């Protein structure tokens, strides 16, 4: 299929002059405004296509495309009824290399699409400043919120502007094919802008009729690059978070499997060596106030460490969960004070005295696994990352030396790389057998 990049299509060669007048009367005014009633946008599109088929005309469509993969099904579907020009205008894409990769993939999609009528392409300006000006102050809004809606408007407004200038019969966008995009919002924006520019918006919900599934099939069969985030810097960060969360979950399952296959003799011997190395370390000997987790299999049994520390006259505190993601370090005088609490872990009495965060010299941190760099994978609740950060803040405020953080872990439970995000705190010292 021919592709024309960065040029305006020759509308006079592609448009059927009678299209607008023949189809106008058959389309009711029910789409001029979207009310509170539920509208089936796919059905509205079906009605328009039926009118087109009955009128035997070929209307022109300016199709805003967010990316090649999303346009694949839409082009396959609509090219039977419209003379289409793809308008690739997405100033939100981050980084710039990603933008140009998507431009090339868009061209490939057009080339492989078997269409009844030629498909042209316009590549819009990569106007990143326009996007960031809009996004300023809205960076923290979750994906799918106000920032995204305004981004849709930027792109649809530019599409309507071109459609008006060049005399297209319709304009629309591929965005509604995404399971994460609200078709009602997209159509509402499209119809409002259409009224401003006096050009017709083509209603659509391309995720219907398994549109998204079909787009995945097309791109998979053709070997087309399919990105794993919507496009902007903020959606990439959210996508990365979701990816890291999946990787962490998979790694926890992997470690669980490892422990299920480790022989009991190794578990006992490695634990004894690790505890002995810890108790003989200067780290332990030079610490007076210790905050230590209470181990639960397959973690190291820290009750032996706690008993030794108490007998050595050190002040020992252990975790007490007070709320979701929040815990205190409560001081104990004997392990006999502990009883089973949340998550089946031994906890102190809630009335026990709290060790001030700025007083802790040494923090013994639990983990599911870690790597040699000290990146730690916990159990997904975030208690220790938050607590370690709070200790650091209190130490700075009190102008005291930082507490040392230490992990006790068997070698067989360590991995090469632990996936991390901005909230994960690296541990300074790792003790293994």
Secondary structure, DSSP 8 states (H G I E B T S, - for coil): -----SS---HHHH--TTHHHHHHTTS-GGGSS--SS---HHHHHHHHHHHHHHHT--EEEEEEES-HHHHHHHHHHHTTTEEEEEEE--TT-SSHHHHHHHHHHHHHHHHH---SS--EEEE----HHHHHHHHTT-TTS-TTSHHHHHHHHHHHHHHHHHHHHHT-SEEEESGGGSTTS-HHHHHHHHHHHHHHHT-EE----TTGGGHHHHHHHHHHHHT----SS-SSHHHHHHHHHHHHHHHHHHHHHHHHHHHHHS-HHHHHHHHHHHHHHHHTSHHHHT-SEEEE----TTS--THHHHHHHHHTT-EEEEEEEEETTEEEEEEES-GGG-EE-GGG-EE--TTS-B--GGG-SEEEE--SEE-TT--EE--SS-HHHHHHHHHHHHHHHHT----EEEEE--GGG--S-----TT----SEEE--
